[in-house]
C-alpha cells in the first residue's frame, strides 16, 4: 500500500460520504460525556500553556472544531477531503477550515498552541505514523498539548461501505495505547495520560494526552 494510493483512496472515500457523514455525527458529542470531558481538559491545558491557535487535524465536517471554539479556543480545522471542508464551511461559516494532509502539514514551525487528532489517525498506515507525529511536533510550540483519539485493538480491516451505504475504500487500523505512546515518545513527546473508553463494547476507544518536549 503506497502513500499516494492510501491517501487518494481516503480522500475519495470521504469526498463520497461527506454529506451523509456530517448528518450522522452532527450531534455525536452530545451522547459522549467522556469525550466532552476530554475536550474540556484539553482546552484547559491549552489555556494554561498560554493559549493561541489550535489545529484540529482531520476535522471532517468540523463538529469538534466548533466544540473547541465553544470552549474558548481559537480553533481551526484541516482535512484531507475537499468535500468535507466544504461541508465544514457550510455548517460553521464563522470558523476557519482548510484542505491539507497530516502527512505534510502546511503549517509553520511552532505555530500552534495545541493540536487535536480525533479519530483521524485510523486510516494512516503504521509506517507513516512517525512522519505524521514528526509534523505534529514540528508545528506545536514547545510544551504544547496534544490530544489523540483512536480505535483500540490489534487488527486492521478494509472498509468498503459506510455512512449512508456509500462506497468507500479505506483501511481502518486499531492500535494499542502503548504502541501509540511509544511512537509519540520517539517523536519527541511526553505522554501524560490515557483513557480507555467503551472497554466493554466491540470497538473501544482511547484518548491519549501528550505534550511536546522542548
C-alpha positions as CSV (number, residue, x, y, z in Angstrom):
1,X,0.0,0.0,0.0
2,X,1.9,3.1,-1.2
3,X,1.4,6.5,0.2
4,X,-0.2,8.0,-2.8
5,X,-2.6,5.1,-3.0
6,X,-4.0,5.2,0.5
7,X,-4.2,9.0,0.6
8,X,-6.1,9.1,-2.7
9,X,-8.4,6.3,-1.5
10,X,-9.1,8.1,1.8
11,X,-9.7,11.4,0.1
12,X,-12.1,10.0,-2.5
13,X,-13.9,7.9,0.1
14,X,-14.6,10.8,2.4
15,X,-15.5,13.1,-0.5
16,X,-18.1,10.5,-1.4
17,X,-19.6,10.2,2.1
18,X,-19.1,13.7,3.4
19,X,-22.7,14.9,3.4
20,X,-24.1,11.7,4.9
21,X,-21.3,11.5,7.5
22,X,-21.9,15.1,8.6
23,X,-25.6,14.3,9.0
24,X,-24.9,11.2,11.1
25,X,-22.4,12.7,13.5
26,X,-23.6,16.3,13.9
27,X,-24.8,15.7,17.4
28,X,-22.5,12.8,18.2
29,X,-20.7,14.6,21.1
30,X,-23.9,15.1,23.0
31,X,-24.1,11.4,23.8
32,X,-20.4,11.1,24.7
33,X,-19.7,12.6,28.1
34,X,-16.2,11.3,28.4
35,X,-15.2,12.7,25.0
36,X,-16.6,16.1,26.0
37,X,-14.7,15.9,29.3
38,X,-11.5,15.2,27.5
39,X,-12.1,18.2,25.2
40,X,-12.7,20.4,28.3
41,X,-9.4,19.2,29.8
42,X,-7.6,19.7,26.5
43,X,-8.9,23.3,26.3
44,X,-7.8,23.9,29.9
45,X,-4.3,22.6,29.1
46,X,-4.1,25.0,26.1
47,X,-5.2,28.0,28.1
48,X,-2.8,27.1,30.9
49,X,0.1,26.9,28.4
50,X,-0.7,30.5,27.3
51,X,-3.3,30.0,24.6
52,X,-3.1,30.5,20.9
53,X,-4.1,28.8,17.7
54,X,-5.3,25.2,17.9
55,X,-5.3,22.8,15.0
56,X,-8.0,20.1,14.6
57,X,-6.2,17.8,12.2
58,X,-8.6,15.5,10.3
59,X,-11.5,17.7,11.3
60,X,-14.1,16.1,9.0
61,X,-17.3,18.2,8.9
62,X,-16.0,20.5,11.7
63,X,-18.2,19.5,14.7
64,X,-15.3,19.0,17.0
65,X,-13.6,22.2,15.8
66,X,-16.8,24.1,16.6
67,X,-17.0,22.5,20.1
68,X,-13.4,23.6,20.8
69,X,-14.4,27.1,19.7
70,X,-17.3,27.0,22.2
71,X,-14.8,26.1,24.9
72,X,-12.9,29.3,24.2
73,X,-10.2,28.0,21.9
74,X,-9.0,29.7,18.7
75,X,-9.5,26.5,16.8
76,X,-9.3,25.8,13.0
77,X,-9.7,22.6,11.1
78,X,-7.7,20.8,8.5
79,X,-8.9,17.8,6.5
80,X,-7.7,15.7,3.5
81,X,-11.2,15.8,1.9
82,X,-12.2,18.9,0.0
83,X,-15.8,18.0,0.2
84,X,-15.6,17.6,4.0
85,X,-14.1,21.0,4.1
86,X,-16.9,22.4,2.0
87,X,-19.4,20.8,4.5
88,X,-17.5,22.2,7.5
89,X,-17.5,25.7,6.0
90,X,-21.2,25.4,5.2
91,X,-22.1,24.3,8.7
92,X,-19.7,26.6,10.6
93,X,-19.2,29.6,8.4
94,X,-17.5,31.7,11.1
95,X,-14.6,29.2,11.6
96,X,-11.5,28.6,9.5
97,X,-11.2,25.3,7.6
98,X,-8.6,24.3,5.0
99,X,-7.7,21.3,2.9
100,X,-4.5,19.6,3.9
101,X,-2.8,16.3,4.9
102,X,-1.4,15.3,8.2
103,X,1.4,13.6,6.3
104,X,2.7,17.0,5.2
105,X,1.2,19.7,7.3
106,X,1.3,23.1,5.6
107,X,1.8,25.0,8.9
108,X,4.8,27.0,10.1
109,X,7.1,25.6,12.8
110,X,5.9,26.1,16.3
111,X,2.8,27.9,15.0
112,X,0.1,26.2,17.1
113,X,-0.5,26.2,20.8
114,X,-2.4,22.8,20.8
115,X,-3.2,20.1,18.3
116,X,-6.0,17.5,18.2
117,X,-6.4,14.4,16.1
118,X,-9.7,12.9,17.0
119,X,-10.1,9.5,15.3
120,X,-8.3,10.8,12.2
121,X,-5.2,8.6,12.5
122,X,-7.2,5.5,12.0
123,X,-6.6,5.3,8.2
124,X,-2.8,6.1,8.4
125,X,-0.6,3.1,7.9
126,X,1.8,2.2,10.7
127,X,4.9,3.1,8.7
128,X,3.6,6.6,8.1
129,X,2.7,7.4,11.8
130,X,6.3,8.5,12.6
131,X,6.1,11.1,9.8
132,X,2.8,12.3,11.0
133,X,3.9,12.6,14.6
134,X,7.1,14.4,13.4
135,X,4.9,17.0,11.7
136,X,2.8,17.3,14.9
137,X,5.9,18.0,16.9
138,X,7.2,20.5,14.4
139,X,4.1,22.7,14.3
140,X,3.4,22.6,18.0
141,X,5.0,25.1,20.3
142,X,7.3,23.6,23.0
143,X,5.1,22.4,25.8
144,X,2.0,22.5,23.6
145,X,-0.6,19.8,24.4
146,X,-1.6,17.1,22.0
147,X,-4.8,15.0,22.2
148,X,-5.3,11.9,20.2
149,X,-8.4,9.7,19.9
150,X,-8.3,6.4,18.2
151,X,-9.8,2.8,18.0
152,X,-8.2,0.2,20.2
153,X,-7.3,-3.2,19.0
154,X,-4.7,-5.2,17.2
155,X,-6.1,-5.6,13.7
156,X,-6.8,-3.7,10.5
157,X,-9.7,-4.1,8.1
158,X,-10.7,-2.7,4.7
159,X,-13.9,-0.6,4.9
160,X,-15.8,-0.8,1.6
161,X,-19.1,0.8,2.6
162,X,-20.3,3.3,5.1
163,X,-22.3,6.4,6.1
164,X,-25.5,6.0,4.2
165,X,-24.3,3.0,2.2
166,X,-21.9,4.8,0.0
167,X,-18.9,3.0,-1.3
168,X,-15.6,3.5,0.5
169,X,-12.1,2.1,0.2
170,X,-10.2,2.8,3.4
171,X,-8.2,0.6,5.8
172,X,-9.2,1.1,9.4
173,X,-6.4,0.5,11.9
174,X,-7.0,-0.4,15.5
175,X,-4.0,0.2,17.8
176,X,-3.0,-0.4,21.4
177,X,-2.4,2.8,23.5
178,X,1.1,1.5,24.4
179,X,2.1,1.4,20.8
180,X,0.8,4.9,20.1
181,X,2.6,6.2,23.2
182,X,5.9,4.6,22.1
183,X,5.6,6.3,18.7
184,X,4.9,9.6,20.4
185,X,7.9,9.3,22.7
186,X,10.1,8.5,19.7
187,X,8.8,11.7,18.0
188,X,9.7,13.9,21.0
189,X,6.6,14.0,23.1
190,X,6.0,13.3,26.8
191,X,3.0,11.1,27.3
192,X,0.9,12.4,30.2
193,X,-2.3,10.3,30.4
194,X,-4.6,8.0,28.5
195,X,-8.2,7.0,29.0
196,X,-9.9,3.8,27.6
197,X,-13.5,4.4,26.5
198,X,-16.2,1.9,26.0
199,X,-14.0,-1.0,27.1
200,X,-16.9,-3.5,27.1
201,X,-18.0,-2.6,23.6
202,X,-16.9,-4.2,20.3
203,X,-15.0,-1.1,19.3
204,X,-13.3,0.5,22.3
205,X,-11.5,3.8,22.0
206,X,-8.6,5.5,23.6
207,X,-7.9,9.2,24.4
208,X,-4.2,10.0,24.8
209,X,-2.8,13.2,26.2
210,X,0.8,14.2,25.4
211,X,2.9,17.3,25.4
212,X,5.7,18.4,23.0
213,X,9.1,18.4,24.6
214,X,11.3,21.5,24.2
